[in-house]
Amino acid sequence: MANQKGVQLIKQLQLLRRGLVGEGFLDMVWRHPANVLYWLVKFAYRPFPRTIFLSKYITFAYCMSDTLSHTNYHDNSFNLDQAGDYILLIQVKGPCFDFAVVHDNRLLVYVQNTPLDELSSPKPLRGLLSASYKKVITGLFATALTLVPNSLYSDEQAAAFARFLDVQDDEKALAERFDDQNHLVYKNGMDIIAAVEKIGFQNVVYTAQGWVKAIANSSPPNSNLYLNIAGDTVHFLYFSFGSLRFYNRFEFKNPDELVYFTARVTEELTLSAEEITLCISGDAYEWDTNLTRLKEFYTKVELNNLQIFDLPSQVAAHKILPLAALSLCGSLEVR
């Protein structure tokens, strides 16, 4: 019986990290902290995913109750009363979004995989998402996109380029400057855009915009091909002599398809599998199935540890990079 209770608690703590635990478990932590610590010690030998740091999560659940019980990271200096000094970064990823709160080049809060409903009608996160921040920057994914050279793009022609995306009645086309040489025209569903508009549309950019800027600012060598994995989508980025030469993204269903699209890109760019370095960020870990499969075909595969601002040791730089890099972005032109 005792063993079953311990296993149940361990499962609850794992769910706490994923944001799947309701008030019941938090109430248990509040009322019986000694029991929680007892079972943690008793079952300390049990393996946990390496991104779990139990003491941090329990402290946060104990102090903040259900407001931020599903956080991935919380700095003890975070104070919502000082939101006017903070920057809120949001990255929409379809049915869910990640967000971070940053102050003075330092990460204060980091939350992953929050249901999109929290943007339009926040409940557990009402205080966090409705606070008056110094600045809010949102990254928005695209259901279809096209890059247009600056020499061909004009505001008057934006609607004409959007027609190539086959925009439907329940969709909206957006346009923004992508880099020094290109504009990006893309579309998304009105329901997604409506949810984002609830928190303001002044600083909304394409989801990979910050990531592209961050890589461009890092003096990327010709020998690096950059991949960002976001769920079942992979973004590819390549610079030649400091200038953007290639960007595209593909949806994949398994590691073999990821290898296939990587091979297509390296072939198009005439890059040698033995000489190129795949620098990977986003939803990836050193020995996950995607990276393991890529390593069978490419000699150099590594996680991209580029940091935009100071991070605690328990937050992986490559994981938060696409979200953190949104801090480098500006506003959106809407068409």
N, C-alpha and C positions, 0 to 999 in steps of 0.2 A: 504493500500500500504506500509506504513512504517513498519507495523508488518511483512509483507511478506519479506521485505528487511532484517529485523532483523533475521528472521528464516533462511533465505538463508545464512546469514553470519555465524550464529551458525553452520549450516551444513558444510560450507566451513572450519571452524576452526576444526571441528571434522575430516574432510577429511585430513586436514593438518597433523594431528597426524598420520594418517594411510599412509601418503605418496602418496595420490591420487590427490593432487592439483598441477596444472601446473603453468606456469609463470603468468597467468592472475591474480590469487588471490594475488600472491606475489607483482605484480605490484600495485595492489589496496592498499595493506598494505603500500607500499613505498610512493604512491602518496597521500593517504588519511588516515594517521594514526589517525587523530582526529575523523574521522567518525567511524573507527574501535573501538576506545575506547568508543565512544558514545553508539554504539550498545552493546558493552560488558557490560557497566553499566546498560543500559536499560533492558537487558535480563539476568542480573546476577542471577536472581532467578531460571533460567532454570537449571535442573539437567544435570550434565556432568558425564561421566565415571570417576571413581576416579583417574585414571592414567593421566588425563589431567591437566596440569598446564599452563593455557593460557598465563600468562605473560612471562613465559620462552620461549614458542614456538613463540610468536609474536616477542620477542626480537631477537630470533635466525633467524627467517625469514627476519626480517628487516635488520639484519646485514650481513647475509650470502647469501641472495637471494636464487636462486634455487639450490645451491650446496648441502645444507643439509636441505632443507626445510621440509623434512619428518622425521627429527630426533625425537627420543623419549627423548633424554637428551643431553644437550651440556653445558659444563663448560666454563665459560668466560675466563679461563686461557688457553684454547686450542689454540695452534698456530701451523699450519701445517709446518711452517718453522723449527720447532723443532722436526719433525717426527723421526729424528735419535735417539732421546731419548725415544721414545714411543714404546709400544708393541701393535700390532694389533691382535685382537682375532676375528676369523670368525667361525660361526657354520652353516654349510650347512644343510638345512632341506627339501631337495627335490627341488621343483621349486623356492624356495626362501632361503634367508640366513639372519642371524642376525650378527651384528658385534659390537665390542667395541674397544675403544682406551684407554689404561691405561698408567699411568705414576706415578712413586713413590708411588705405592700402592693406587692409586686414580683413579676413573673413570672419564674420560674426555668426551667421546662421547659414546652414546648407540643408535643403530638404529636396528629396527626389521623389518622383512618381506620385505626385499629388493629382487626384482626379480633376479634370478640367472644370467641373461644376464649381470648384472653389473659386474660380476667377469671376464667374457671373453672379454667384450667390454664396459667398464664403460663409461657412458655419464654424468648424473648429478653428479655421485660420482667419476669421473675420478681423481680429485685431491687427494681425500682421499685414494682411493684404490691403486693408483699407486705411492704413496709417498714412500720414502726409509726409512722404519721403522727399528728400532733396531732389532725387531724380529716379525715374523708373524707366528701365530699358528692357524691352521685350523682344525675344527672338522668335520668329514665326516660320514654321516649315512651309514648304511648297508642295502642292499636288502636281504642278507642272511648271516649267520655267524655260526661259531662253536668255542667253547672253547676247547683248547688242553692242557692237563697237561704238565708242563715243562719237566717232566720225559720222555714224549713221543715225544716232539717236537724237531726238528732240522731244520736248514736252508735247508738241503738237502731234508727233508721230507715235506717242506711247500707246494710244488706243488701237492704232493699226497693228502694232507688234503684238498687242494682247490678243488680237483675233487669231493669231497662230496657235494660241493655247486653247482654243475652243471653249471659251468661258461660257458657262451655263447660267441660267437665271438665278440659281442658288449659289453662285460663286462670285468672287470679286477679284479683279486684277490689280496688282500693285507694281510699282516701279521704284527703283532706287539705284544710286551710283554704287557699283560693285567694287571697282578699283580705279586706278588712274586711266585705264584703257577701255573699260566696259561699263555698261549699265545692265541691270538685271530686271527683267519683266517676268512676273510669276503670278500664280493664282492660288486661292484657297477658298474653302467653303465659307458661306456667310455666317454659319453657326459658330465656326471657330473665330472669325473676325469679330462677331458680336460679343463673344466672351472676352476677347482681348480689349475691346473698346470700353468695357466696364471699368477698367483700371486706367484708361487713357490711351490715346493713339499717337501721342506726340513723338515718342521715341520707340517706334517699332521697326525692326529691321529683319531681313532674311536670316534664318537661323544660323547659317554658316558664315555670315558677314564678319563677325568678330574673330572667328577661328582663322579666316583668311587673312585678316589684318594682323593677327598675332604672329602667324607664320611669316608673313611678309616683313614684319619688323624684326624678326630674329636672324636676318641675313641667311636665308636658306641656301644650302649648297646644291649644286646641280645633281649631286648623288643621292638626294633624298626625295622619296615619294611619300606624301602625307595622306594618311587615311584617318577619317573620323567615322566611327561606327555608332549609329544611333538606332538602337533596336534592330529592325530588319532593313535599314538603309545604310549604305556606305558612301561617304563623300571622298572623292579623290582630288588631290591638289598637287600641282607640280610647278616649280619655278625654275627658270633657266636664266642664269646670270642676273638674278635679282628681280626678274620680271615674270609676272604670271603668264604661264604658257598653257596650262590645262586646268580646268575644273569641270567636274561632272559628278553626278550621284546616281546610284543604282539601288534597286531593291533586291535583296537576296533572301533565300529561304533556308540555306544551310551552308556549312563551311566550304563545300565543293563549289557552290555558286559564287561565294566570295573569292575563291581562288580564280575562278573563271573570269570574273570581271577585272580582277587585279592583273591577270595575264593579258586581257584585252587592252588595258590601259598601258601597261609597260611595253607591249608590242607596238601600239600606236605611237608611243614616245621613243621607240627604239632604245629602250633601257635594258641593260643586261641583268638577268636575275641574280647573277653572281656578284655584281658590283653595286646594284642599287640597295639602298637602305629603306625599308618600310617603317615609317614613324607613325605609330598608331595611338589615337586618343579616343575618348568616349567609352562606350560599353565594351571594355576589353580588360582582360587580366593576363598575366604572364603566361599561364599554362591553360587558358581556356581552349575550347575546341577550335575556334576560329584561328587563333594565333598558332596553335599546334599544327593545324593543316597548312597554314601559310609557310611555316618553317620547313615544311617538307619540300617546298619549291623555291624558296628564297633564302639565301645565305644569311642575310642580315634583317632581322625583324625585332624591333624594339618599341617600348612604350615611350610616348612623347611626354617628357617631364617638364616641359616649358611652363613656367609660373607667371601669371599676370600680376598677382599680389601675394602677400604672405599667407601661407597655409599651415594649419596644424599638421602634425605628423600623421594623424589618422585619416586625413583627406588626401586621396591620391591625386597628384597634379594632372595626370593624363585624363582622369575621369571627369574632373570639373572644368577642364580647359575650355570646351565649347561654350559653357555657361559663363565662366569667368571672363572670357574674351569679349563678351557683349559690352563690357565696361569701356571698350575702345570705340564703340559705335555712336552714331548720331541719330538723326531723325529720318523719317520715311516720306517719300513722295507718293501720294495715293492717286490713282487714276481709275 
